[in-house]
Structure formats: structure tokens, C-alpha cells
Amino acid sequence: MTEQRIGIIDIGSNSIRLVVYERTVGGANRVIDGSKHSARLSEQLDEAGALPEQSIDELVDMMNHFRLICAHHRTGHIRAVATAAIRNATNQSHILHRVEAESGLTIELLSGEQEADYGYLGMINSMATENGFLIDIGGGSTEVSLFKNRKLVHAISFPFGCVSMTKRYAKGGMLSDQQLKELEKHIEDKVEQETWLRNSPNLPLVGIGGTARALGKVHQAHVKYPFPSTNNYPIDAASTDELFELLRQQPLDKRNKVPGLSKERVDIIVPGIAILRTIYRAIGASHYLICAAGLRDGLFYATRFPERPRLEDVVTYSVNNLAALHPEAPMQHTSQVNRNALSLIDLLGSKLPEPDRARQFLDIASILHRIGASIDYYDYKKHTFYLMINSHINGLSHREHLICSLIASYKGKNRVKQTAAAYKPLLSEEDTETVCKLGAVLLLAIALDRSETQAIGKLSVEAAGGKLHLRALRAEGMLAVERKEVDSLASDFKKLWNLTPTLHLPDYR
């Protein structure tokens, strides 16, 4: 796929969405535009199961609107797909013919299995979860998949979703005890026919799509969660049940004001979570995990990387992509700092609680430590923290993401405690101690290339007699800048590691 910009249009049963992806000059992928229209197509199917002409008119208008947005961005390739509402419509060929004839866009009608495949691809490329169930509750269908060792094992598309279940059991968005029982029975009967769903208990149920994201946002607002992302957000069953009852008892005018809940989801959120809970119980899941990616992301990866759409290493791809989005950081210097940092931690890491995790955190932090300079060089560490905490570093838990951001922006112990205070529940005192130790190692790694000339060709690291001996085995010049910088860090480093770093020049005798 050579095009620099790709537009993905998803004609769903609840909403129609456009996302425009761009490949930057530095080779990074990012979203540069997006638009959403709440269409409720599955609600508009008439008695005969057909989509009325007026609804098709609106759909054509929206597709032309999205096509113009893509044209403004000079989008080289537009991929438009339709899911359950069009799939289930008795006049589907008429709808597709009209949309294609009047917008000039070819629409792919996805089967339930294809929808599940693309949803799985979006999820697996944004999380490091090895085994679990995946659920995507759309407006008119619900896809459930089982994955093991990061490979898709089974998938099923059920012909019910949050909009169709609202229409059938919860007109006006209110769900009585009796209606809830009927809704749950309807789902249980369908799930029972798929025996594989009950054979893998105690796995997480990963939720993608609007219902799952809304649950994550409402729960985060409810508990005043400090981290600004719903991706990879865990919720236990008891919290979900409590929130479900709270929302179910509320009349719509009150539910309308619930923090984290968007206006267009007020009436369909309760039936949506009812579907989620019923399937959770049926499969015997361990907990919920919210995933911010989904079908559109899967379509993007399949379109951009048709040969190998599934990422082998989610974290590495994500970190390299974020680094490539901020090319102002001098690459040779960043690579040298990364090499220095890993040489240092390979010697010192055994003194930390989880050496392998510590090495990964330092690896990530050293690659990204200068991205804040793309905002402003002065106080770039503050900007690095902001950019990292508000970016996707997929494959990490929120705690790990926060730790990496604090290490990358490390200035000193007090600054860490000050910044970490806003994220109190996520970090233990041991985590804060690890951040400071790894932050000091990163500062030392930066000091060893302070002139940004990669003057040290080869470095040997050894601890002896209370000193950390840093021997430049190959070096250009007298390393005056580096030596001064290492000396200025020595006392702070000693407080944390009980070692005084000393830089030795090569012995050329």
C-alpha cells in the first residue's frame, strides 16, 4: 500500500464513522481526521426488514460528506465497509447499489466472521493479552471470539446488538426486571448453542466497540480514575454489575448527565451492558478488559500491511511509531543514549525487584526521552511526560505506561513525587523508588553522550570499590563535556545506587 493517506469508513448499525490515517515522512502512522454520525440504521428497518428510502438518502448524503473530507486530505485510498444493519436488510443489494452509484464509493459488505476477524486484528495489535475472549457489541450484531497464544481460535456473530435489543426489550431505554429477564434468556439460548464458549473459563473478556468503551469511560469517571486512557483498562464483575444497576434505575433525563456517557448512547447503554454481562457470565470470564481499538483499526492494518497485518511485538511497534512522530529528536544521539542505558542496566538491574521489566521500562524511556523537544527544547522533559502519557503506548498496563513516562522525564526525586501524586492509586512506593533509580541511569546514559557526537565508540561498565567505572574503550577526543556532566550527576546517583560513577578515558599507551 503506497498511498500516504487511507480513509476507512465503517457503516455500522448504530453509527457511521470515518477515520483518516496518514503515513508521515518519518514512516509513522497516525490518525489525522475522524467524523462520526449517529445513524441508528438497525432501528430504522421497517416491518419487512427493509431500510426505507429516506434512510438510504441520509446514508448517501453522509457517504458524500465523508468522501469530500477524504478529498480535502488528498486521501489516496478509501475503504468503505458495511456491517449488520445492511447485512440484515432485506433490500441490501438496492442499498449498496444506490450508495455506490450516488457516492462513487464501493462498499464491502462484511460477513459476521469477517467483522469478528477485523475486530480481533484491531485488538491484538493494541494489547499484549495472550489469551481471552473478545466481544464487540454493535448496534445490530455481537461478535464473540476466542483467542489463545494471540491466535484466533473460534468466532461467532450473533444477530443481536444494543440498538436491536433496545428496540425489542427496552423502548425508550428503560429496562424493567421482567424485560431484563427476557433479554438475558434470549441471549443465553443463543450462546448455549455454541459449546466452545463454555470450555475456556477464567479468561478475560476483552470488550471493543462503543458499548465497552462507554462502560470504561463511565466507570473511570465514577471512580475518578486519574489515567487518561480506556485502552487496556480492567474492570471487575462486581463494579460492572453495580454500575449497570445504577444506570438501569435512572430515568433518561438523569442518565443524560452521567459523567463519561455520550448523549447518543443514553438509551442504548443499559441493553448494551446487559448483553455484555450475560455473555460474561455464560463463558465464566475472570474480568473485563476495555480495548480502545477495534474494527476500523483492524481494517487499517489489513489495508496498510496486507502481507503481515498482525504485529509481532505490539510494544516495540508502538514505541517506534511514537518516536517517528517526533523526528526533531536527533536519532543518532537517541540511539547512543539507548545503548548506554541498556549497558548500564545490564550490570545494575539485578539490584531491582523485576530486572527484566526494569530493562524494558528503561529501553522505552531512553528511546522516547527527547520527544518533548518537538514542543519546546526548554523544559522538554515536562513536554515528554505530557506527550507520552497522552499517547498510545500499546501493550503496557496503565501503571507500566506511567512508570515509563516518569523515567523518560526524570529530573530528580522531588519532581517524580510531585508528578506521581496526581496518579496516586496506580503507583506503589516501590514503583516510585524504581522510577528514581532508572531515571538516574537514564540521566547518566544521556551524560555519556552530552556532546551529542557519539564520541564514545565502546563502553565497558564495572562496579568495584563503591564506584561505577565507566571505561571508554574507544573514544574520540578528551570527552571533556561528558566527564564534566558525569561528575555533576555523581552525588545524586550515589544516593540512589550507592555507587559513584566515574568516566575513564581510553588508555592509549
Beta strands, then each sheet from edge to edge (+ up, - down):
strand 1: 5-11
strand 2: 15-23
strand 3: 29-38
strand 4: 77-82
strand 5: 107-109
strand 6: 132-137
strand 7: 142-148
strand 8: 151-158
strand 9: 205-208
strand 10: 233-235
strand 11: 288-290
strand 12: 456-464
strand 13: 467-475
strand 14: 500-504
sheet 1: 3+ 2- 1+ 4+ 5+
sheet 2: 8+ 7- 6+ 9+ 11+ 10-
sheet 3: 12+ 13- 14-
end
